[in-house]
Amino acid sequence: MSKQPDKPLWLSQFIEVYSQLSVENVHHIIDVYHEDIKFSDPAHQLSGMSQLLKYFDQLYSNVTECTFVIDEVFFQDKNAAVYWTMTYRHRRLNSHKPITVTGHSKLVGEKDRVTHHKDYLDLGQMVYEHVPLIGLVIKNSKISYRHE
Protein backbone atom coordinates (compact mmCIF):
# COMPACT_ATOMS: atom_id res chain seq x y z
CA MET A 1 0.00 0.00 0.00
CA SER A 2 1.44 3.40 -0.98
CA LYS A 3 1.51 6.18 1.56
CA GLN A 4 -0.39 9.40 0.75
CA PRO A 5 2.17 12.18 0.19
CA ASP A 6 2.22 15.12 2.59
CA LYS A 7 -0.25 17.86 1.78
CA PRO A 8 1.23 20.95 0.16
CA LEU A 9 1.63 23.94 2.48
CA TRP A 10 -1.18 25.93 0.82
CA LEU A 11 -3.63 23.05 1.35
CA SER A 12 -2.60 22.44 4.96
CA GLN A 13 -3.06 26.15 5.71
CA PHE A 14 -6.47 26.18 4.01
CA ILE A 15 -7.66 23.19 6.06
CA GLU A 16 -6.31 24.65 9.29
CA VAL A 17 -7.89 28.08 8.79
CA TYR A 18 -11.27 26.78 7.64
CA SER A 19 -11.40 24.16 10.41
CA GLN A 20 -11.10 27.01 12.92
CA LEU A 21 -12.96 29.70 10.97
CA SER A 22 -15.64 31.59 12.87
CA VAL A 23 -17.36 34.96 12.91
CA GLU A 24 -14.65 36.24 15.26
CA ASN A 25 -11.66 35.26 13.11
CA VAL A 26 -12.86 35.46 9.51
CA HIS A 27 -9.98 37.85 8.78
CA HIS A 28 -7.63 34.83 8.93
CA ILE A 29 -8.53 34.09 5.31
CA ILE A 30 -5.75 36.50 4.34
CA ASP A 31 -3.31 33.82 5.55
CA VAL A 32 -4.66 31.37 2.96
CA TYR A 33 -5.23 33.22 -0.31
CA HIS A 34 -2.90 34.73 -2.88
CA GLU A 35 -3.29 38.50 -3.45
CA ASP A 36 -4.66 37.75 -6.97
CA ILE A 37 -7.11 35.03 -5.82
CA LYS A 38 -9.81 33.96 -8.27
CA PHE A 39 -12.85 32.96 -6.19
CA SER A 40 -16.27 31.78 -7.32
CA ASP A 41 -19.38 30.19 -5.88
CA PRO A 42 -22.86 29.69 -7.36
CA ALA A 43 -23.70 33.39 -6.87
CA HIS A 44 -20.38 35.27 -7.15
CA GLN A 45 -17.23 35.57 -9.20
CA LEU A 46 -14.47 37.55 -7.51
CA SER A 47 -10.94 38.53 -8.38
CA GLY A 48 -8.33 39.77 -5.92
CA MET A 49 -7.97 39.87 -2.17
CA SER A 50 -9.82 43.17 -1.72
CA GLN A 51 -12.98 41.80 -3.44
CA LEU A 52 -12.74 38.59 -1.42
CA LEU A 53 -12.42 40.47 1.88
CA LYS A 54 -15.44 42.65 1.01
CA TYR A 55 -17.41 39.52 0.11
CA PHE A 56 -16.58 37.80 3.42
CA ASP A 57 -17.37 40.98 5.39
CA GLN A 58 -20.77 41.20 3.69
CA LEU A 59 -21.39 37.45 3.99
CA TYR A 60 -20.67 37.44 7.71
CA SER A 61 -22.47 40.70 8.54
CA ASN A 62 -25.69 38.91 9.59
CA VAL A 63 -24.09 35.61 10.57
CA THR A 64 -23.80 35.09 14.31
CA GLU A 65 -22.13 31.69 14.19
CA CYS A 66 -20.38 29.68 11.48
CA THR A 67 -18.28 26.52 11.62
CA PHE A 68 -16.78 24.23 9.01
CA VAL A 69 -16.03 20.54 9.37
CA ILE A 70 -13.62 19.24 6.74
CA ASP A 71 -15.05 15.87 5.76
CA GLU A 72 -12.65 14.68 3.09
CA VAL A 73 -9.68 15.96 1.09
CA PHE A 74 -8.24 14.80 -2.22
CA PHE A 75 -5.20 16.35 -3.84
CA GLN A 76 -2.75 15.86 -6.64
CA ASP A 77 0.04 18.25 -7.49
CA LYS A 78 -1.38 21.78 -7.28
CA ASN A 79 -5.07 20.75 -7.34
CA ALA A 80 -7.34 19.74 -4.47
CA ALA A 81 -10.96 18.99 -3.69
CA VAL A 82 -12.07 19.68 -0.13
CA TYR A 83 -15.45 18.32 0.98
CA TRP A 84 -16.98 20.15 3.91
CA THR A 85 -20.03 20.65 6.07
CA MET A 86 -20.83 24.20 7.14
CA THR A 87 -23.23 25.02 9.96
CA TYR A 88 -24.24 28.62 10.50
CA ARG A 89 -26.83 30.88 12.11
CA HIS A 90 -28.12 33.92 10.27
CA ARG A 91 -30.17 36.66 11.93
CA ARG A 92 -32.73 36.70 9.10
CA LEU A 93 -32.91 33.06 8.04
CA ASN A 94 -34.55 29.99 9.57
CA SER A 95 -35.66 31.91 12.68
CA HIS A 96 -31.98 32.18 13.60
CA LYS A 97 -31.74 28.39 14.04
CA PRO A 98 -28.70 26.48 12.71
CA ILE A 99 -28.53 25.80 8.97
CA THR A 100 -26.31 22.99 7.72
CA VAL A 101 -24.92 22.99 4.19
CA THR A 102 -22.73 20.38 2.52
CA GLY A 103 -20.47 21.28 -0.34
CA HIS A 104 -16.99 21.11 -1.71
CA SER A 105 -14.28 23.43 -2.91
CA LYS A 106 -12.02 22.96 -5.93
CA LEU A 107 -8.70 24.58 -5.10
CA VAL A 108 -5.52 25.38 -6.99
CA GLY A 109 -2.46 26.39 -5.04
CA GLU A 110 1.05 27.62 -5.57
CA LYS A 111 3.75 27.56 -2.89
CA ASP A 112 2.02 28.75 0.30
CA ARG A 113 -1.21 30.30 -1.09
CA VAL A 114 -4.47 29.28 -2.76
CA THR A 115 -4.70 30.96 -6.18
CA HIS A 116 -8.10 29.62 -7.34
CA HIS A 117 -11.10 28.62 -5.22
CA LYS A 118 -14.43 27.43 -6.65
CA ASP A 119 -17.25 26.39 -4.31
CA TYR A 120 -19.91 23.88 -5.27
CA LEU A 121 -23.00 23.94 -3.06
CA ASP A 122 -26.78 24.02 -3.15
CA LEU A 123 -27.93 27.65 -2.73
CA GLY A 124 -31.40 26.36 -1.88
CA GLN A 125 -29.97 24.40 1.04
CA MET A 126 -27.89 27.40 2.09
CA VAL A 127 -30.35 30.28 1.69
CA TYR A 128 -33.58 29.93 -0.26
CA GLU A 129 -35.13 27.06 1.71
CA HIS A 130 -34.94 29.23 4.83
CA VAL A 131 -36.74 32.29 3.44
CA PRO A 132 -40.46 32.35 4.30
CA LEU A 133 -42.77 31.38 1.41
CA ILE A 134 -39.92 30.92 -1.11
CA GLY A 135 -38.47 28.24 1.16
CA LEU A 136 -41.76 26.36 1.27
CA VAL A 137 -41.98 26.33 -2.54
CA ILE A 138 -38.38 25.12 -2.92
CA LYS A 139 -38.69 22.41 -0.25
CA ASN A 140 -41.93 21.13 -1.83
CA SER A 141 -40.39 21.06 -5.31
CA LYS A 142 -37.41 19.07 -3.99
CA ILE A 143 -39.74 16.57 -2.32
CA SER A 144 -41.80 16.24 -5.53
CA TYR A 145 -38.65 15.74 -7.59
CA ARG A 146 -37.34 13.00 -5.27
CA HIS A 147 -40.61 11.06 -5.53
CA GLU A 148 -40.73 11.06 -9.35
C-alpha positions in Angstrom: 0.0 0.0 0.0 1.4 3.4 -1.0 1.5 6.2 1.6 -0.4 9.4 0.8 2.2 12.2 0.2 2.2 15.1 2.6 -0.2 17.9 1.8 1.2 20.9 0.2 1.6 23.9 2.5 -1.2 25.9 0.8 -3.6 23.1 1.3 -2.6 22.4 5.0 -3.1 26.2 5.7 -6.5 26.2 4.0 -7.7 23.2 6.1 -6.3 24.6 9.3 -7.9 28.1 8.8 -11.3 26.8 7.6 -11.4 24.2 10.4 -11.1 27.0 12.9 -13.0 29.7 11.0 -15.6 31.6 12.9 -17.4 35.0 12.9 -14.6 36.2 15.3 -11.7 35.3 13.1 -12.9 35.5 9.5 -10.0 37.9 8.8 -7.6 34.8 8.9 -8.5 34.1 5.3 -5.8 36.5 4.3 -3.3 33.8 5.5 -4.7 31.4 3.0 -5.2 33.2 -0.3 -2.9 34.7 -2.9 -3.3 38.5 -3.5 -4.7 37.7 -7.0 -7.1 35.0 -5.8 -9.8 34.0 -8.3 -12.9 33.0 -6.2 -16.3 31.8 -7.3 -19.4 30.2 -5.9 -22.9 29.7 -7.4 -23.7 33.4 -6.9 -20.4 35.3 -7.2 -17.2 35.6 -9.2 -14.5 37.6 -7.5 -10.9 38.5 -8.4 -8.3 39.8 -5.9 -8.0 39.9 -2.2 -9.8 43.2 -1.7 -13.0 41.8 -3.4 -12.7 38.6 -1.4 -12.4 40.5 1.9 -15.4 42.7 1.0 -17.4 39.5 0.1 -16.6 37.8 3.4 -17.4 41.0 5.4 -20.8 41.2 3.7 -21.4 37.5 4.0 -20.7 37.4 7.7 -22.5 40.7 8.5 -25.7 38.9 9.6 -24.1 35.6 10.6 -23.8 35.1 14.3 -22.1 31.7 14.2 -20.4 29.7 11.5 -18.3 26.5 11.6 -16.8 24.2 9.0 -16.0 20.5 9.4 -13.6 19.2 6.7 -15.1 15.9 5.8 -12.6 14.7 3.1 -9.7 16.0 1.1 -8.2 14.8 -2.2 -5.2 16.3 -3.8 -2.7 15.9 -6.6 0.0 18.3 -7.5 -1.4 21.8 -7.3 -5.1 20.7 -7.3 -7.3 19.7 -4.5 -11.0 19.0 -3.7 -12.1 19.7 -0.1 -15.5 18.3 1.0 -17.0 20.2 3.9 -20.0 20.7 6.1 -20.8 24.2 7.1 -23.2 25.0 10.0 -24.2 28.6 10.5 -26.8 30.9 12.1 -28.1 33.9 10.3 -30.2 36.7 11.9 -32.7 36.7 9.1 -32.9 33.1 8.0 -34.5 30.0 9.6 -35.7 31.9 12.7 -32.0 32.2 13.6 -31.7 28.4 14.0 -28.7 26.5 12.7 -28.5 25.8 9.0 -26.3 23.0 7.7 -24.9 23.0 4.2 -22.7 20.4 2.5 -20.5 21.3 -0.3 -17.0 21.1 -1.7 -14.3 23.4 -2.9 -12.0 23.0 -5.9 -8.7 24.6 -5.1 -5.5 25.4 -7.0 -2.5 26.4 -5.0 1.1 27.6 -5.6 3.7 27.6 -2.9 2.0 28.7 0.3 -1.2 30.3 -1.1 -4.5 29.3 -2.8 -4.7 31.0 -6.2 -8.1 29.6 -7.3 -11.1 28.6 -5.2 -14.4 27.4 -6.7 -17.2 26.4 -4.3 -19.9 23.9 -5.3 -23.0 23.9 -3.1 -26.8 24.0 -3.1 -27.9 27.6 -2.7 -31.4 26.4 -1.9 -30.0 24.4 1.0 -27.9 27.4 2.1 -30.4 30.3 1.7 -33.6 29.9 -0.3 -35.1 27.1 1.7 -34.9 29.2 4.8 -36.7 32.3 3.4 -40.5 32.4 4.3 -42.8 31.4 1.4 -39.9 30.9 -1.1 -38.5 28.2 1.2 -41.8 26.4 1.3 -42.0 26.3 -2.5 -38.4 25.1 -2.9 -38.7 22.4 -0.3 -41.9 21.1 -1.8 -40.4 21.1 -5.3 -37.4 19.1 -4.0 -39.7 16.6 -2.3 -41.8 16.2 -5.5 -38.7 15.7 -7.6 -37.3 13.0 -5.3 -40.6 11.1 -5.5 -40.7 11.1 -9.4 
